Amino acid sequence: VVHLWVEGVWELGMASVLAFLVIKMTGVDREVVEKWLYAIVGLALFSGLLGTGHHYYWIGAPGYWQWIGSLFSTLEVAPFFAMVVFAFTMAWKGRRDHPNKAAFLWTLGTPVMAFFGAGVWGFMHTLSWVNYYSHGTQV
């Protein structure tokens, strides 16, 4: 259950907060932001729900779940990358000089750090031949 939250839902909350901040800071139309948000949410749910299957090895599920889970877990990088592209595209489209530069840069930097931290680092642990040795080791 916890991992389903991390792999299937965490991106949804992050994307929602990012969309809210982008609307408030850049002034981009809500309809444009919602289209991006639907794409990010779709990617997160598509990859996250089936991507949880790479953990089924540990509960004795059939071996094909390891491959299905690994395949879809590799796609879990896509929502994070989409958030990076979304944030910078909206900042470019908005072309509005926001008075709070620190908040604006934080809004742009958060998806970048999430992409590298949860996306790239998580991808490395997702691969079944790595996960077999690193599972539960705090690596």
N, C-alpha and C positions, 0 to 999 in steps of 0.2 A: 504494500500500500504506500509506504513512504517513497519508494522509488518511482512508483507511478506518478506521485505528486511532483517529484523532481523532474522526471523525464517527459511528462505529458502536460503539466499545468504551470510550472514555474515560468516558462516563456510567455504564457498568456498574461500573467500579471505584469511582467516586465514590459511586454508590448503595449498593454493598456496604459500604464503609467507614462511610457515613452510617447504614445500618441497624444495623451492629454497635454504633456509638457510641450510637445511640438506645436500643437494647436495654439496654446497660450503664448508661446515665445515667438513663433514665426508668423502667425496670422494666416497660415495656409488654410484653404477651405476644408471644412470638416469632411466633405464627401471624398476628397482626394485622400485624406488620412485614413478614412474608413476602408477604402479599397485596399490600401496597403495593409491595414490591420487584418482584414479578412484573409489576405494571402499569408501573412505571418501566422495567424491562428490556424489556418488550414495546414500549413507545413508542420507546425508544432504538434498538432493532434495526429496527423498522418504518421509522422516519424516517431513520436513519443509513445503512443499507445502500443504499437506493435514492437517498438524498440525495447520495451521492457522485457521482451521475450529472451534477451540474452542472459537474464538472471534466472530463468526457469531451470537451467542446468542444476542449480543448487537445491531445487525442491524435487528433483527426480522426474521431471517432465521428459518426453521423448527428445531425442537428439536433434530433430529438425528445428525445434524452437531455438536452439543455439544459433543456427544459421539464419533463421528468419529474424531473430532479435538482433544479431550482429549486422545484418544487411540494413535494417531500418534504423538501428542506432547510429550507423555511419551517416545517415541522412539528418540526424539531429543537429548537425552543424548548420544546416540550411536556415532554420529560423533565426539563429543568431546572426548569420551573415546578412540575411534579409533586413534585420533590424539596423545593422550598420549602414547598409545602402539606404534604407528608409530615412534614418536620421540625417545623413549628409545630403540626400536629395531634397528633403524638406527644408533644411537650412539653406540650401542653394536656391530653392524656389521662393522661399520667404523673402530673402534679400532685405530683411529688416534688421536694423541695428538695434539689438536688444540692450537696454541699459545695464543689465546685470550680466556681465561677461562671464563671471565665474559659474553662475547657474547654467548659462548657455553652453559653455565648454564642458561642464559636468554632464549635461544632457547628451552631448555628442560623444563624450568619452566613455560613458557607462556601457553602451552597446559594444564598443570596441573592446573594452576589458572583458565583458561577458563572452564575446566571441572567442577571445584567446583563452580565457579561464575555463568557462564551461564548455565552449565549443571545441577548441583544439585539444586542450588538456583532457576533456571528457572523451573526445574521440579516441585518443590514444589508449584510454582504459577500456573502451568499448570493444575493441577487437578481441575476439574470443581467445586467441592464443596469448594475449597480454592479460586479459581479465582472469584467466585461469590461475596465473601466478600472482597477480596484484590484488585480487579480490580480498577485501578486509585487511589490507596491510597499511593503510593510511599513506600510501605512496602518492 
